[in-house]
Amino acid sequence: MSGRPTILSPTASPDAVELAAILAEGEPPGAYNGLIGTHLVRWQPDYAEVTLILGPQHMNRAGVPHGGVIASLLDSACGYAGNYCADPERARYCVTLSLTIGFIGQTRGRQLTARGRVMGGGRKIFMVTGEVSDEHGALIASAQGTFRYRGGSEDPAGQSRR
């Protein structure tokens, strides 16, 4: 993996897609996501993928990924799914209102991928589904979330990055 996210917009010209790729490549993770080591690898309108290479710091006492790590992956992917903005000079932001997670299985792999998909919503609130799987395709967890755009982020054009 190159570390560069794949940004796709079905209606965008190649120049706009390249601009969005530059935006995501330069999109620094928040301090917490940087601490745990997540990477935004795919980002497009209403969809995002976030990955994590598991290390000993991500495990619980039983030697399996901590539920909080999985919840963090889901929260990130679901939030990014609703925050896509193609303009590298602008951004969108949201807060999580609720996130319900069902833990389904354990991973035997080293890499987790969380996928978030916007299912609907209005001008300020959006609903997302998410799932986490490992590199072998095993489903680890699923989620449903409700997010609220922060002031100024309701418009898909986003707001100035300041």
N, C-alpha and C positions, 0 to 999 in steps of 0.2 A: 504494500500500500504506500502510495507516494505521500500521503498526508494532506493532499490537496482535495478538497471536497468536490464532488460532482454536482454542479448546479444546472438544473434543467428548467426551462420555461417553454412550454409547447408553442407559445405565441411570439416568442422573442426571436429577433434576428441573431445571427452568430455574434455580432458585436455586443449585444445586450447580454447574451449568455456568458461571453468572456468577462464582461464587467461584473456580472454576478459572481463568477468564479473568483475574480480578484477580491471582491467584497468578502466572500466566505473565507478565502485563504487568509485574509487579514483580520477576520473576525476573531478577536481574542476570546478565549473562554472566560467566564466569570472567575473570580478568585477561587471559589469552591470547586468548580469543574476543572480548573487547572490543577488544583491540589490533588484531586482523585485521578486525573489523567484522561478525561474524556476527550474525544475528537469528533467534530462535526465532519462527516464524510459525504453526505448527500443532502442537498437543500433545494427545494423548489416550492412553488405555491402549494400550500396545504399539506406538505410532506417533508419529513426530515429523518435522517439516520445519524445516530451517534454511536461510536464504538468505544470500547475500553479493553485494553490488554490487562488481564488479571495478574496481580502480583500478591505476595504474602500480606501486604497491607490492606487488601480488599477482603480478606477471609475472616470468618468468625471463628470461635473456639473449636467448632467441629470441622474446620478446614474447608468449608464451602463459602461461596461469596455471601457476604453480609447482606441481609435484606435491604438495608439502607443504601447500599451501593446500587442495587438493582432499582430501587425506588428513585434514586438520583438520576440514573440513566433514563428512566421513563419520563421523569419530570423534564429533563433537558430536551429529549426528542419531541415530546408533546408541545412544549413551549416554542421550540424552534419551528415546528410545523405551522404554527399560527403567525409567526413573526417574519416570514420571508419578505424581503424588500430588495428589489433589483438594483436600486440606485446606491452605489458605493459611498455616496456622500450622506446618505440618510439611513435610519434604522428604525425598527419597531421593537417595543418592549411590552412585556406582560407580567402578570403575577398569577400564581396558582391559587385558585379558590378552593378546589377540591381535587383529590387524586385518590382513586380507589384501585388497589392492586390485588390481584389474585396470583399467588405463587403456585406454579403448576408443576415444575420439575427442577432437578438439579443439573448443572452443567458438568460435563466431563472435559470440556474444552478450556482454552486459554483466552479466547476472545468473545466478548459479548457485544451484540448489536441491538440497539433499541431503535424501533421505528415508530414514528408518530404520524397520525393522519387526522386532519381536521374533518369532522363529520357535519358540522353546521354551526350556526350561531347568528348573532346579530352584529350591530355596530360596535358594541363594547365587550360582549361576552362571546366566547367560542368554546365548543366542545370537541374533544379529541379522544381517539382511541390509540392505544399503544401496545407494543409487545416487545419482549426481549427474547432473543434466541442466541445460541452459540454457533460457532463455525461449522458444527455438524448438522445444524438445522433443528436441534432440539429446542422446543418452546419452553422457556424458563418462567415467564410471567406475562400477564396481560394487565391492561389498565384502562380506566375511563377517567377523563379529567375535564374540569371546567376551569377556564382561564379568563382573566379580564385584562384587556389592553390598558396600559398606563396612559395617562393623559397625553394626547398628541400622537399616539400610535394607532388610533382607530383607522386612519386613512392608510390604504395599502402603499401609498407613496412614502409613508414613514415621516420621520421628523429629522431635523438636523442633528448630526452626531455631537455637535458642540465642540 
